[in-house]
Amino acid sequence: MSQSTKTFKNPRKSGNASAKSQKNSKKGQNNQKKTHKSFYNVSQKDQNQNSNYTKFSGKIFKESSYMPDFIKEVANNDTLCKCMKCQDPETKKTGKIIMVNNIYSHLKSKQHKNNTPSDEDEKLEELLKLLEEKSKDKPNKEQFNEEQDIVNYLHFISFAISHNLSYSQIESLGTYLQKASREKKLGFFKNFSFDEHLMSKITQDCFRPILLQEMRNQLSIAPYSLVINNATFSGDSVCALKVKYLITEWDQNLKENITQIKNKIISLSNLKESSSGLSLKNVIEERLFSSESIKNQFFGLLTTMHLH
């Protein structure tokens, strides 16, 4: 027969050890916060100004044998480095935290020059000349990006026009994409498709019930006229119900309430074999008159008929 052995811990000892561990952990976190206070301040301040960050690597030294002596890597953040010749204003210790992007600006600063020993002045001048020459050799990325942006912008407009979008529609779509881009909400382009069957399903199952309820809410308070459009396609009778009404809404661009005429299709119904008055009445009551308040706002009727 096997035997099992249970080990019992002293709960008081365990509690004391846990409390001591938490105390030491908090102490370590506080020390870490103090040590890296300037680290985070510099990171947040400069990263707000720079959209492209240069990472710390051997390439930043530009083949200089002098710069690696005092420009050192910062742990846990490869977009930062520290200058071991200058004092950090926060910690008052040697090792000023700077962005890798800003090394050249720092080396030209009065602070770094004052902290450089006189016997290294010549080395510093040679280093600054080297960095300046290397920066001139770089292709002008900003100019290239601007030219490419112009090409992409024209491609977008030509694509929209070729698909019969109006100037107003292109403006609305472009404005939406600009806003979404600023708010970093365009990640779905990589993760989702725009298959027409999928979009049809989403429209029917997700958007239609919400939009229909919103329109019913408007029709319950706004007088409307009803347009009944009957058409025959290859022997099949189709009935379309459309409502016209006035609604006052807030315009975000004009910053005021404006009144608009709304034309909304309520439904498309197959009348099958009969398109009599009774059939139309049943369609209206089923698809439109969902409440007494909507029925009471009805004040006009127009019917049309097309044969195909």
C-alpha positions as CSV (number, residue, x, y, z in Angstrom):
1,M,0.0,0.0,0.0
2,S,1.4,3.4,-0.9
3,Q,1.7,6.1,1.6
4,S,1.3,9.8,1.0
5,T,3.1,12.4,3.1
6,K,1.7,15.9,3.6
7,T,3.9,18.8,4.6
8,F,2.3,21.5,6.8
9,K,3.7,25.0,6.9
10,N,3.6,27.3,9.8
11,P,1.0,29.9,8.6
12,R,2.5,32.6,10.8
13,K,6.0,32.1,9.3
14,S,4.5,31.9,5.8
15,G,2.6,35.1,6.3
16,N,5.6,36.9,7.6
17,A,7.7,35.7,4.8
18,S,5.1,36.8,2.3
19,A,4.8,40.2,3.8
20,K,8.6,40.6,3.9
21,S,8.8,39.5,0.2
22,Q,6.1,42.1,-0.8
23,K,7.9,44.8,1.2
24,N,11.2,44.1,-0.5
25,S,9.4,43.9,-3.9
26,K,7.9,47.4,-3.4
27,K,11.2,48.7,-2.2
28,G,12.9,47.4,-5.3
29,Q,10.1,48.9,-7.6
30,N,10.5,52.3,-5.9
31,N,14.2,52.2,-6.4
32,Q,13.8,51.2,-10.0
33,K,11.3,54.1,-10.6
34,K,13.8,56.6,-9.1
35,T,16.7,55.2,-11.1
36,H,14.8,55.4,-14.4
37,K,12.7,58.5,-13.8
38,S,14.7,60.5,-16.4
39,F,14.7,57.5,-18.6
40,Y,10.9,57.5,-19.0
41,N,10.6,61.3,-19.2
42,V,13.1,61.5,-22.1
43,S,11.5,58.6,-23.8
44,Q,7.9,59.9,-23.7
45,K,8.9,63.5,-24.5
46,D,11.0,62.6,-27.5
47,Q,8.8,59.8,-28.8
48,N,6.0,62.3,-29.1
49,Q,8.1,64.3,-31.5
50,N,9.6,61.4,-33.5
51,S,7.5,58.9,-35.5
52,N,10.6,56.9,-36.6
53,Y,13.0,55.7,-33.9
54,T,16.6,54.7,-34.6
55,K,17.6,51.6,-32.6
56,F,20.8,51.3,-30.8
57,S,23.4,49.3,-32.7
58,G,27.0,49.4,-33.9
59,K,25.8,51.4,-37.0
60,I,25.1,54.5,-35.0
61,F,28.9,55.0,-34.4
62,K,29.5,55.5,-38.1
63,E,32.9,53.7,-38.0
64,S,34.1,56.0,-35.2
65,S,36.5,54.5,-32.7
66,Y,36.0,57.5,-30.3
67,M,32.2,57.6,-29.8
68,P,31.8,54.0,-28.4
69,D,34.0,55.1,-25.4
70,F,31.2,57.3,-24.0
71,I,28.0,56.5,-25.8
72,K,26.5,53.4,-24.1
73,E,23.4,51.3,-24.5
74,V,20.5,51.6,-22.1
75,A,19.0,48.4,-20.8
76,N,15.3,47.5,-21.7
77,N,15.0,50.2,-24.4
78,D,16.9,50.1,-27.7
79,T,15.7,53.6,-28.8
80,L,17.7,55.2,-25.9
81,C,21.4,55.5,-25.1
82,K,23.4,57.4,-22.5
83,C,26.3,59.8,-22.7
84,M,28.9,58.9,-20.0
85,K,30.5,62.4,-20.2
86,C,27.4,64.3,-19.2
87,Q,25.3,64.4,-16.0
88,D,21.7,63.4,-16.1
89,P,19.6,66.4,-14.8
90,E,17.2,64.1,-13.0
91,T,19.5,61.7,-11.2
92,K,22.5,64.1,-11.0
93,K,24.7,61.1,-11.9
94,T,27.0,60.6,-14.9
95,G,25.2,59.1,-17.8
96,K,22.7,61.4,-19.5
97,I,19.8,59.5,-21.1
98,I,19.1,60.6,-24.7
99,M,17.2,59.3,-27.7
100,V,19.4,57.5,-30.3
101,N,17.8,59.9,-32.9
102,N,19.2,62.9,-31.0
103,I,22.9,61.8,-30.6
104,Y,24.2,64.3,-33.1
105,S,22.3,67.2,-31.6
106,H,23.6,66.2,-28.1
107,L,27.2,66.0,-29.3
108,K,26.9,69.5,-30.7
109,S,25.4,70.9,-27.5
110,K,27.2,73.3,-25.2
111,Q,26.8,70.9,-22.3
112,H,28.6,68.0,-24.0
113,K,31.4,70.4,-25.2
114,N,31.9,71.7,-21.7
115,N,32.1,68.2,-20.3
116,T,34.6,67.0,-22.9
117,P,38.2,67.2,-21.7
118,S,40.4,69.7,-23.5
119,D,42.7,66.9,-24.8
120,E,39.7,65.4,-26.6
121,D,38.5,68.6,-28.4
122,E,40.1,67.5,-31.6
123,K,38.5,64.1,-31.4
124,L,35.1,65.7,-30.9
125,E,35.5,68.0,-33.9
126,E,36.6,65.0,-36.1
127,L,33.6,63.0,-34.8
128,L,31.1,65.9,-35.6
129,K,32.6,66.2,-39.1
130,L,32.2,62.5,-39.7
131,L,28.6,62.4,-38.6
132,E,27.8,65.5,-40.7
133,E,29.4,63.8,-43.8
134,K,27.5,60.6,-43.2
135,S,24.2,62.4,-42.9
136,K,24.8,64.1,-46.3
137,D,25.4,60.8,-47.9
138,K,22.0,59.5,-46.9
139,P,19.2,59.7,-49.5
140,N,16.5,62.3,-48.7
141,K,13.9,59.9,-47.3
142,E,11.4,62.7,-46.5
143,Q,11.5,63.9,-50.1
144,F,11.1,60.4,-51.4
145,N,8.2,59.7,-49.0
146,E,6.5,62.9,-50.1
147,E,6.8,62.1,-53.8
148,Q,5.5,58.6,-53.2
149,D,2.6,60.0,-51.1
150,I,1.6,62.2,-54.0
151,V,1.6,59.2,-56.4
152,N,-0.5,57.1,-53.9
153,Y,-2.9,60.0,-53.4
154,L,-3.5,60.4,-57.1
155,H,-4.0,56.6,-57.4
156,F,-6.6,56.7,-54.7
157,I,-8.6,59.5,-56.3
158,S,-8.4,57.9,-59.8
159,F,-9.6,54.6,-58.4
160,A,-12.5,56.3,-56.6
161,I,-13.5,58.2,-59.7
162,S,-13.3,55.1,-61.9
163,H,-15.9,53.5,-59.6
164,N,-18.3,56.3,-60.1
165,L,-17.9,57.8,-56.6
166,S,-18.9,61.5,-56.5
167,Y,-16.5,64.2,-55.3
168,S,-18.6,64.5,-52.2
169,Q,-18.4,60.7,-51.5
170,I,-14.6,60.7,-52.1
171,E,-14.2,63.6,-49.7
172,S,-16.2,61.8,-47.0
173,L,-14.3,58.6,-47.5
174,G,-10.9,60.3,-47.5
175,T,-11.8,62.3,-44.4
176,Y,-12.9,59.1,-42.6
177,L,-9.6,57.3,-43.6
178,Q,-7.5,60.3,-42.5
179,K,-9.2,60.3,-39.1
180,A,-8.9,56.5,-38.7
181,S,-5.2,56.7,-39.6
182,R,-4.5,59.3,-37.0
183,E,-6.3,57.2,-34.4
184,K,-4.4,54.0,-35.6
185,K,-7.7,52.2,-36.4
186,L,-6.7,50.8,-39.9
187,G,-5.3,47.5,-38.7
188,F,-8.4,45.7,-40.0
189,F,-7.1,46.1,-43.6
190,K,-4.5,43.4,-42.8
191,N,-6.9,41.1,-41.0
192,F,-10.2,41.2,-42.8
193,S,-11.4,40.8,-46.4
194,F,-14.0,42.8,-48.4
195,D,-15.8,39.9,-50.0
196,E,-19.2,41.0,-51.4
197,H,-21.1,38.0,-49.9
198,L,-19.6,38.7,-46.5
199,M,-20.5,42.4,-46.7
200,S,-24.0,41.5,-47.7
201,K,-24.4,39.1,-44.8
202,I,-23.0,41.7,-42.4
203,T,-25.4,44.4,-43.7
204,Q,-28.4,42.1,-43.4
205,D,-27.6,40.6,-40.0
206,C,-25.9,43.5,-38.2
207,F,-26.7,46.9,-39.8
208,R,-30.2,46.4,-41.2
209,P,-32.0,45.8,-37.8
210,I,-30.3,48.8,-36.2
211,L,-30.9,51.1,-39.2
212,L,-34.5,49.9,-39.5
213,Q,-35.2,50.6,-35.9
214,E,-33.6,54.1,-36.1
215,M,-35.8,54.9,-39.1
216,R,-38.9,53.7,-37.3
217,N,-38.1,55.9,-34.4
218,Q,-37.9,58.9,-36.8
219,L,-41.2,58.0,-38.6
220,S,-43.0,57.8,-35.2
221,I,-42.4,61.6,-34.7
222,A,-42.1,63.0,-38.2
223,P,-44.9,63.2,-40.8
224,Y,-44.1,61.2,-43.9
225,S,-45.4,60.3,-47.4
226,L,-45.3,56.8,-48.8
227,V,-44.2,55.8,-52.3
228,I,-45.3,52.4,-53.6
229,N,-43.3,51.3,-56.6
230,N,-44.5,48.1,-58.4
231,A,-42.4,46.5,-61.1
232,T,-42.6,43.3,-63.0
233,F,-39.4,41.5,-63.9
234,S,-39.7,38.4,-66.1
235,G,-43.2,37.8,-64.8
236,D,-42.4,38.3,-61.1
237,S,-44.1,41.2,-59.3
238,V,-41.9,43.2,-56.9
239,C,-43.2,45.9,-54.6
240,A,-40.8,48.6,-53.2
241,L,-41.9,50.8,-50.3
242,K,-40.2,54.1,-49.9
243,V,-40.9,56.9,-47.4
244,K,-40.1,60.7,-47.7
245,Y,-40.0,62.9,-44.6
246,L,-38.3,65.9,-43.0
247,I,-35.9,65.4,-40.1
248,T,-33.7,67.9,-38.2
249,E,-30.2,66.7,-37.3
250,W,-27.0,68.1,-35.9
251,D,-24.4,68.8,-38.6
252,Q,-20.9,68.2,-37.2
253,N,-19.2,70.3,-39.9
254,L,-21.6,73.3,-39.8
255,K,-21.9,73.0,-36.0
256,E,-25.7,73.6,-36.1
257,N,-29.0,71.8,-36.6
258,I,-30.1,71.5,-40.2
259,T,-33.4,70.1,-41.7
260,Q,-33.1,67.5,-44.4
261,I,-35.4,65.6,-46.7
262,K,-34.9,61.9,-46.2
263,N,-35.7,59.3,-48.8
264,K,-35.6,55.8,-47.4
265,I,-36.5,52.4,-48.8
266,I,-38.5,50.4,-46.3
267,S,-38.6,47.1,-48.1
268,L,-38.6,45.1,-51.3
269,S,-41.3,42.4,-51.4
270,N,-42.2,39.7,-53.9
271,L,-45.9,39.8,-54.5
272,K,-45.8,36.4,-56.2
273,E,-49.0,35.9,-58.2
274,S,-51.1,38.8,-56.9
275,S,-50.5,42.5,-56.8
276,S,-54.0,43.5,-55.8
277,G,-54.9,46.3,-53.4
278,L,-55.3,43.8,-50.6
279,S,-51.8,42.4,-51.2
280,L,-50.3,45.9,-51.1
281,K,-52.3,46.7,-47.9
282,N,-50.9,43.6,-46.3
283,V,-47.3,44.5,-47.3
284,I,-47.7,48.0,-45.9
285,E,-49.1,46.9,-42.6
286,E,-46.5,44.2,-42.2
287,R,-43.4,46.2,-43.3
288,L,-44.3,49.8,-42.3
289,F,-47.1,50.1,-39.8
290,S,-45.3,48.4,-37.0
291,S,-46.8,50.8,-34.4
292,E,-49.7,53.2,-34.0
293,S,-47.4,56.2,-33.7
294,I,-45.9,55.4,-37.2
295,K,-49.4,54.9,-38.7
296,N,-50.6,58.2,-37.3
297,Q,-47.7,60.2,-39.0
298,F,-48.7,58.9,-42.4
299,F,-50.2,61.7,-44.6
300,G,-49.7,61.0,-48.3
301,L,-49.5,58.2,-50.9
302,L,-48.0,57.9,-54.4
303,T,-48.0,54.7,-56.5
304,T,-46.1,53.9,-59.6
305,M,-45.9,50.8,-61.8
306,H,-43.2,49.6,-64.3
307,L,-43.3,46.6,-66.6
308,H,-40.0,44.9,-67.7
